Amino acid sequence: MLGRQATQYEFNGTSGALTNGDSYSLLSVSRLCGVAKTTLENRMKGKKVLTDDVIQATDGRWSQAQKAKFYSRLETSGMKMADQFIRRKLA
């Protein structure tokens, strides 16, 4: 066997994908529940038991896939109209 044995965590909860009282590795939990393994590792720091709170899906607030929103600094309708024409080639 290469590497070290994966740490097994006992699950205490009511999730449909996992059985209460069984032991799981974080990789298997991430595959069953659809949560990233690194997210589970961060949530399990200092904990010995998996719970429903640990395996809940992320809400996407801080995901990198979410693009930053554009805030317009143009205040008046005249400034907005001028902005459209200033960026165009003159000739």
C-alpha positions in Angstrom: 0.0 0.0 0.0 1.3 3.4 -1.0 1.0 6.4 1.3 -0.9 6.3 4.5 -4.3 5.0 5.5 -7.2 7.5 5.0 -8.7 8.8 8.2 -12.1 7.4 8.9 -14.8 9.6 10.5 -17.9 8.2 12.2 -21.1 9.8 10.8 -23.9 10.9 13.2 -26.8 12.4 11.3 -29.8 11.9 9.1 -28.4 12.4 5.6 -29.9 10.2 2.9 -26.6 9.4 1.3 -24.8 8.3 4.5 -25.7 5.7 7.1 -25.8 6.8 10.8 -23.0 5.1 12.8 -20.8 4.1 9.8 -17.3 5.3 9.2 -16.3 7.2 6.0 -13.2 8.8 4.6 -13.5 12.4 3.4 -13.0 11.4 -0.2 -15.9 9.0 -0.1 -18.1 11.6 1.6 -17.2 14.2 -1.0 -18.2 11.8 -3.8 -21.4 10.8 -2.1 -22.6 14.2 -1.0 -21.2 16.4 -3.8 -19.1 18.7 -1.6 -15.4 19.3 -2.4 -12.9 17.3 -0.4 -11.0 20.5 0.6 -14.2 22.0 1.9 -14.8 18.9 4.1 -11.2 19.0 5.3 -11.5 22.6 6.4 -14.8 21.9 8.1 -13.5 18.9 9.9 -10.4 20.6 11.5 -10.5 19.7 15.2 -13.5 17.5 14.9 -13.8 13.7 15.3 -17.4 13.1 14.1 -19.1 13.9 10.8 -22.5 15.6 11.2 -25.2 17.0 8.9 -23.7 20.5 9.3 -20.4 19.4 7.9 -21.8 17.7 4.8 -24.2 20.4 3.7 -23.8 21.8 0.3 -22.1 25.2 -0.2 -24.3 28.2 -1.1 -21.9 29.5 -3.7 -21.3 33.0 -2.0 -17.6 32.7 -2.2 -17.2 30.4 -5.2 -14.7 31.4 -7.9 -17.2 30.6 -10.6 -19.4 33.5 -9.5 -18.3 36.6 -11.4 -18.0 40.0 -9.7 -20.8 42.4 -10.4 -20.2 45.5 -12.4 -21.1 48.8 -10.6 -21.5 51.7 -12.9 -19.8 54.9 -11.8 -21.6 57.0 -14.4 -24.3 59.1 -12.6 -26.3 60.9 -15.2 -27.9 59.8 -18.4 -25.6 62.2 -20.3 -22.5 60.6 -18.8 -23.8 57.1 -19.8 -24.5 58.3 -23.4 -21.1 60.0 -23.7 -19.4 56.8 -22.5 -20.8 54.9 -25.4 -19.3 57.3 -28.0 -16.0 58.1 -26.3 -14.8 54.5 -26.7 -15.4 54.4 -30.4 -12.9 55.0 -33.1 -13.3 58.5 -34.6 -12.3 57.9 -38.2 
